[in-house]
């Protein structure tokens, strides 16, 4: 099998695993599921898995881990810079 394809598949598998854990968490606390967000997370996991696989000589374990942890890191960075709107009401 092509090493780039293997790295991408393992990265996607890591992203799917992370997404499945998040899905179970959301279902357990009865939150609304955003399917578009889930799909984007898996696509990003594939891209991260491919790049990490290329950088580190296609080590399959690293691609799998990168797919799982990489999207989690990106999500954490996004949430840390996300701006919430605050309204001040005069009395």
C-alpha positions in Angstrom: 0.0 0.0 0.0 1.1 3.5 -0.7 2.7 5.0 2.4 1.0 8.4 1.9 -2.4 6.7 1.6 -1.7 4.6 4.7 -0.7 7.7 6.7 -3.9 9.4 5.6 -6.1 6.4 6.5 -4.6 6.1 9.9 -4.8 9.8 10.5 -8.5 9.6 9.5 -9.0 6.6 11.8 -7.5 8.6 14.7 -9.8 11.5 13.9 -12.8 9.2 13.7 -11.9 7.7 17.0 -11.7 11.2 18.6 -14.9 12.2 17.0 -16.7 9.0 18.2 -15.5 9.7 21.8 -16.8 13.3 21.4 -20.1 12.0 20.0 -20.6 9.6 22.9 -19.8 12.5 25.3 -22.3 14.7 23.6 -25.0 12.0 23.7 -24.4 11.3 27.4 -25.0 15.0 28.3 -27.8 15.3 25.7 -26.1 18.0 23.6 -27.1 18.8 20.0 -24.8 17.1 17.5 -23.3 19.3 14.7 -22.6 16.9 11.9 -20.8 19.4 9.7 -18.3 20.1 12.5 -17.8 16.3 12.9 -17.1 15.9 9.2 -14.6 18.8 9.1 -12.8 17.4 12.1 -12.3 14.0 10.3 -11.1 15.8 7.1 -8.6 17.8 9.1 -7.4 14.6 10.9 -6.7 13.0 7.5 -4.6 16.0 6.4 -2.7 16.1 9.8 -2.1 12.4 9.6 -0.7 12.7 6.0 1.7 15.6 6.9 2.9 14.0 10.1 3.4 10.7 8.3 5.5 12.4 5.6 7.6 14.3 8.2 8.4 11.3 10.4 9.0 8.7 7.6 5.5 7.3 7.6 5.5 5.7 11.0 2.0 4.3 11.2 1.6 4.7 15.0 2.5 8.4 14.8 0.0 9.1 12.0 -2.7 7.4 14.1 -1.8 9.4 17.1 -1.6 12.6 15.1 -5.1 12.2 13.7 -6.4 11.8 17.2 -4.4 14.4 19.1 -3.9 16.9 16.3 -7.5 17.8 15.8 -7.9 18.1 19.6 -5.0 20.6 19.7 -6.4 22.6 16.9 -9.9 22.7 18.5 -8.3 23.9 21.8 -6.4 26.7 20.0 -9.6 27.7 18.2 -11.6 27.8 21.4 -9.0 29.8 23.2 -9.1 32.6 20.6 -12.9 32.5 20.1 -14.4 35.8 21.1 -17.7 35.8 23.0 -20.0 38.8 22.7 -20.6 40.6 26.0 -23.3 43.2 26.3 -23.3 46.0 28.9 -26.6 47.4 29.9 -26.8 50.9 31.4 -29.0 51.4 34.4 
